[in-house]
Amino acid sequence: MTGKPTVGAKYSPATRAHCETVLREFYNFHLDESTGSLLVNPFPLVRGRRLSQLGTQRDGGKKHRNRRTGLYRPTVPQRIPDEMYTKVFAGLRSHRDRALLAFWGATGARAEELLTVKQGGAIVGEQTVSVIRKGTRDYQDLAASPDAFVWLRLYQKSAWKKGVPRGRHHPLWWTLRRPWRPLEYDAARMMFNRANDLLGANWTLHDLRHIVSA
């Protein structure tokens, strides 16, 4: 049970969707700058139909902004089916790991982005978590699910009781054993791989970014 489909002879929908976005923005740039003899964008947006942004695109507590989708953009299938996600979740050993998986699945953040969050960046009242974006290095508030914050609080209560450093400017994620160290990407990947091994699956942390973007 690998979970993933085998590699086909054609480009995947995700690759084609990415290329469509890159090309559309490339032509938009030259249209805006009036460079060359381009009159229209050969990769136009669909007219008369709008798609709301998903939770992965939210800006804190602001309302979703409507976006139109590309005319030639393919439908990208959900990368990890719900039933497989549930099985992987059940295979995790600690509240920390369950909280991490819940946040990855709810926010669509990169694995390393979520690992850089400080304790003060997880705002329970607003149900958001503040991450440093990989490309821009800017802070961005991402909406998370109530379940993610439930698992986070269970993890924090247990960790603080054991002596994990506590404070707004301390890292949110720590190792489970002394000496306490901030959780790094390789350790998080090994945690996720152990859950995969129990299922005989081969999902990756990057696949988690596509749970909410079906």
Residue, then its C-alpha position, 0 to 999 in steps of 0.5 A: m500500500t504505497g498510497k501514491p500513484t505510479v509515475g505516468a508518461k505525462y506531466s502530473p496535474a500539479t506540474r501542469a497547474h504550476c506551469e500554467t500559473v508561471l506562464r500566465e504571470f509571465y505574460n501578465f508582467h510583460l503586458d503591464e510593462s508594455t514590453g514586446s508586441l503582446l496584445v493579450n495573455p495567451f493564458p487567460l482567466v476564466r470569465g464569469r466564474r470565481l473561486s474563493q481562496l482556500g484556508t491555506q491562502r488566508d491573511g489572518g482574520k481577513k475575509h477570503r478574497n475571490r480569485r478567478t482561475g486560469l482557463y487552461r488550469p487543470t484540476v489538481p487532485q487531492r494528494i493524500p485522501d482523507e482515509m489515508y490521512t486518518k490512518v497516518f494520524a492514528g499511527l503517531r505516538s505523541h500529542r506533539d506529532r498529532a499537533l504537528l500533523a494537524f497544523w500541517g494539514a490545516t494550514g498548508a504551510r511548508a514543513e520547515e515554515l511550521l517548525t520555525v513558529k514561536q510559542g507566541g505565534a500560535i494565537v488560540g483566540e484567532q485560530t491562527v499561527s504565524v509563520i515565516r514564509k520561505g520565499t519572502r521571509d515575511y511573517q504570515d498568519l495562517a488559519a488553522s483548525p480548532d482540532a489542531f489547537v486542541w492537540l497543541r494544548l495537550y502537547q504543551k501541557s505535557a511538555w511544560k510539565k516535563g520542563v520544556p522551556r516556556g515563553r512567547h519567544h521560545p520555539l513552539w516545537w521541541t524534542l520529546r526527550r532531554p536535553w530539550r532542543p528545538l525540533e528540526y526538519d530531519a527529526a520531524r521527517m523521521m517522525f512522519n516516516r515512522a508512521n508511514d512505515l506502520l502503513g507501508a505507505n510512502w507519503t512525504l511531508h510535502d504531500l501534506r501541503h495538498i490536503v486542503s487544496a483539493 
